[in-house]
């Protein structure tokens, strides 16, 4: 008796049969399987090229134990600690095979391996701006900054500055340690101040110069034309400086401010109306000489921030800007160790006002003090 096919299920005669592809028998009579096309092999992932530098270092046997960033920066010429610290933050530094952190110490004989990230490129564009170069070598450049030019941009690529000009002159080779908007800058002059300014090309020079300025080892001399004549021919102003409590763009003498000391001497006087002063700041506070001379009662001519030169009594005086000039800079070359002394001649506008004052009120010169 034939079996009934359950309802809804197809019987053998209802199934659709596809013809089977017959393969030619392999030699020996055994059927062979259909060959599959081989899949293309996946290309091995290429290791990304490292854009920085790789270093294998060994700490000297007589080197005292210290933080690894400091030790590594000393062992790699021209490299800043900040760049090594970037490598530490990225986990790219190993001491004796172990990944190092910001507080890891390196002792005598330790092996330090690190992948040093490439320096961050400046965010300031190079611009062709005429500059007077007073000294230049492979490590630093000294310029005579003209009045009216910023030392560095405030927020990236705004306006023009010394940085813009030197990036063009040095073909981008300024010390990265200064930062992306201030490469190479170790000290600054106000926009309206003219004169000697040193800028670092390499990180080694940058850190050496910064240490000298911070340690008060760099000797700076400024010339200033001031209102009226001081009662004494020389003196020292020791008055702390900080931000003005109300007008934040100004600085002011404040008891709770930062230490600021300026030596000064009169080099010439123009009747009772004005004087030529040589100022020698021992510290480097913002607007220090301008604030100190105004505090002394003799603001710098043309300084409308700290002096009252809109008065009718000054009508016709040729003082288009703050009459302050960085005249001389003396320091130790951060790489060669040799004494470097550079002087910037008095600019035309400064000389013009001096000549005008001499003609209007007469001039009496005083011998410079020893030292």
Secondary structure, DSSP 8 states (H G I E B T S, - for coil): ------TTS--GGGS---------B-TTS-B-------------------SSEEEEEE--TT---EEHHHHHHHHSTT--HHHHHHHHHTT-EEETTEE--TT-EE-TT-EEEEEE------SS-------EEEEE-SSEEEEEE-TT-BSS-SSSS-S-BHHHHHHHHTTT-S-GGG-SSSTTBSS---TT-EEEEEEESSHHHHHHHHHHHHTT-SEEEEEEEEES--SSSEEEEE--EEE-SS-TTSEEE-TTSB--EEEEEEEEEETTTEEEEEEEESS--TTHHHHHHHHHT--BTT-TTTS-TTSGGGTT----S--EEEEEEEEE-TTT--EEEEE----HHHHHHHHHHHHHH--EE------
